[in-house]
Amino acid sequence: MAEKAYLAIDMGASSGRHVVGRFDGQRLSLDEVYRFDNGPVEVAGSLFWDLLAQWSHVRTGLQAASARYPGRIKSLGVDTWGVDFGLLGRGDVLLGNPYHYRDSRTNGALERAFSIVSRREIFQQTGLQFMQLNTLYQLLAMKWSNSPLLDVAETLLMIPDLFHWLLTGQKCNEFTEATTSQFYNPLRGAWAVELLQRFGLPTHFLGPIAQPGSGLGPLRPNLAAETNLQAAQVVLPGSHDTASAVMAVPAASRPGQRPDWCYISLGTWALMGVESPEPVVNDKVLKLNFTNEGGVGNTFRLLKNITGLWLVQECRRVWNQSGRNWGWEDLNRLSAAAQPLVCFINPDAHEFLAPPDMPKAICDFARATAQPVPESEGAVLRCALESVAMKFRQVLAMCEDLVGGRLETIHIVGGGTKNRQLCQAAADACGRVVMAGPVEATATGNLMMQAVAAGDVASIAEAREVIRRSFPVETYEPQNTAAWDDAYEKFLTILQATAR
């Protein structure tokens, strides 16, 4: 077949990139044509996304892709993080910049919500894990603060839906992203309208839900002319970045048998779980605080959110603001030189959600739990990374409990695979083989969903075969597991002592 070219606009919490995928019928190759920094903007004590700056970068990236591949881009699609949203008013007026999920306005929202509708009932209607950053609690925070925007909003679009609307003028809510809201009912396959009504929240601004692979049509005429992408069609990928990342897991299918692998999509967050053909909504999932998020191909991602490389990213930010100029390799060397398995934190503790000084927060946690306090930057990093690996072990046991059997392999995908120390620590802590790669998992899954939608690849299973042929995967064998077993008991003790 003639080579096909697709474009993934892959936007993460810290950076965005435009990646062209070239598919020759056997292998996919990637070409990053544009990259930009992304992150929250503080305004008067609140955190927002700078949507107009992001949109400017999206347009610049479209022009870069078109210039490098004139007339060859067949389709494009956007994936981003979950839970955040924008509101449109009458005449499709954008009602302000979207809030950032780490904004403090949702502090205490879970407890207040449970006083209105019980935790169990919310879970029964949504199957989602409880995190204060979920869209439901963001809307409740707006209601409780008497935000006038809820009174005039006519359309709610999650962040990738917002960009797809900006690209095409078409408004819809993509399935995988909608499921992160905590007001989508996976058992009914529809918005949990009754739940929102119980909270006194509007429901009229919820639109039709579209599946990954759906076509939205061409770019807006002025945008097509500006970018010279008149022939390109906009196609919905799994627009939640983890859905696209999981599509890129290079695991072989076992027809008629349950998968014997789990995945970790590793970046700022670490999303760890299993792929399920249907949602799993029962008391065990509720107790373990797992979530049922939509996947590609009518699947569900039964997973748990874990704080990932956010800990390291924030340490680097604080140190560099104080005068260092450390890159990621510098941090790796510092961490590798530190003594292993000395102290641990709970990566998901509230203290680490958005502290002004992450290294201090880590040291304060160690001090408060009567552990040796890290005395160097390398010791702080080692504590953070090994604590994340220990959390992987805990969640692996939960996954095996939910699926009723041993999971032999952990597939780690995403930019976090570049952190070889964490990949090895995951193998050591879990006592499982870790297969790391591809690095650009979200972009790869986005691109291959476009290929499936176009009929250039027959199925998601075939797409994963293409990915296995196309990208290297590094294998990590467990080492020194006895020491990690002993340290894990200490880690669990710390978790129990700091449980809220």
Secondary structure as GFF3:
##gff-version 3
##sequence-region A 1 500
A	DSSP	beta_strand	4	11	.	.	.	ID=ss1
A	DSSP	beta_strand	15	23	.	.	.	ID=ss2
A	DSSP	beta_strand	28	37	.	.	.	ID=ss3
A	DSSP	beta_strand	40	43	.	.	.	ID=ss4
A	DSSP	beta_strand	46	49	.	.	.	ID=ss5
A	DSSP	alpha_helix	51	68	.	.	.	ID=ss6
A	DSSP	beta_strand	73	79	.	.	.	ID=ss7
A	DSSP	beta_strand	85	88	.	.	.	ID=ss8
A	DSSP	three_ten_helix	90	92	.	.	.	ID=ss9
A	DSSP	three_ten_helix	104	106	.	.	.	ID=ss10
A	DSSP	alpha_helix	109	114	.	.	.	ID=ss11
A	DSSP	alpha_helix	119	126	.	.	.	ID=ss12
A	DSSP	alpha_helix	135	144	.	.	.	ID=ss13
A	DSSP	alpha_helix	149	152	.	.	.	ID=ss14
A	DSSP	beta_strand	155	158	.	.	.	ID=ss15
A	DSSP	alpha_helix	159	168	.	.	.	ID=ss16
A	DSSP	beta_strand	173	174	.	.	.	ID=ss17
A	DSSP	alpha_helix	175	178	.	.	.	ID=ss18
A	DSSP	beta_strand	184	185	.	.	.	ID=ss19
A	DSSP	beta_strand	190	191	.	.	.	ID=ss20
A	DSSP	alpha_helix	193	198	.	.	.	ID=ss21
A	DSSP	beta_strand	209	210	.	.	.	ID=ss22
A	DSSP	beta_strand	215	218	.	.	.	ID=ss23
A	DSSP	alpha_helix	221	227	.	.	.	ID=ss24
A	DSSP	beta_strand	233	235	.	.	.	ID=ss25
A	DSSP	alpha_helix	241	247	.	.	.	ID=ss26
A	DSSP	beta_strand	261	266	.	.	.	ID=ss27
A	DSSP	beta_strand	269	276	.	.	.	ID=ss28
A	DSSP	alpha_helix	283	288	.	.	.	ID=ss29
A	DSSP	beta_strand	291	294	.	.	.	ID=ss30
A	DSSP	three_ten_helix	296	298	.	.	.	ID=ss31
A	DSSP	beta_strand	300	307	.	.	.	ID=ss32
A	DSSP	alpha_helix	310	321	.	.	.	ID=ss33
A	DSSP	alpha_helix	328	337	.	.	.	ID=ss34
A	DSSP	three_ten_helix	350	352	.	.	.	ID=ss35
A	DSSP	alpha_helix	358	368	.	.	.	ID=ss36
A	DSSP	alpha_helix	377	403	.	.	.	ID=ss37
A	DSSP	beta_strand	409	413	.	.	.	ID=ss38
A	DSSP	three_ten_helix	415	418	.	.	.	ID=ss39
A	DSSP	alpha_helix	420	430	.	.	.	ID=ss40
A	DSSP	beta_strand	433	436	.	.	.	ID=ss41
A	DSSP	alpha_helix	441	454	.	.	.	ID=ss42
A	DSSP	alpha_helix	460	470	.	.	.	ID=ss43
A	DSSP	beta_strand	474	476	.	.	.	ID=ss44
A	DSSP	alpha_helix	481	497	.	.	.	ID=ss45
###
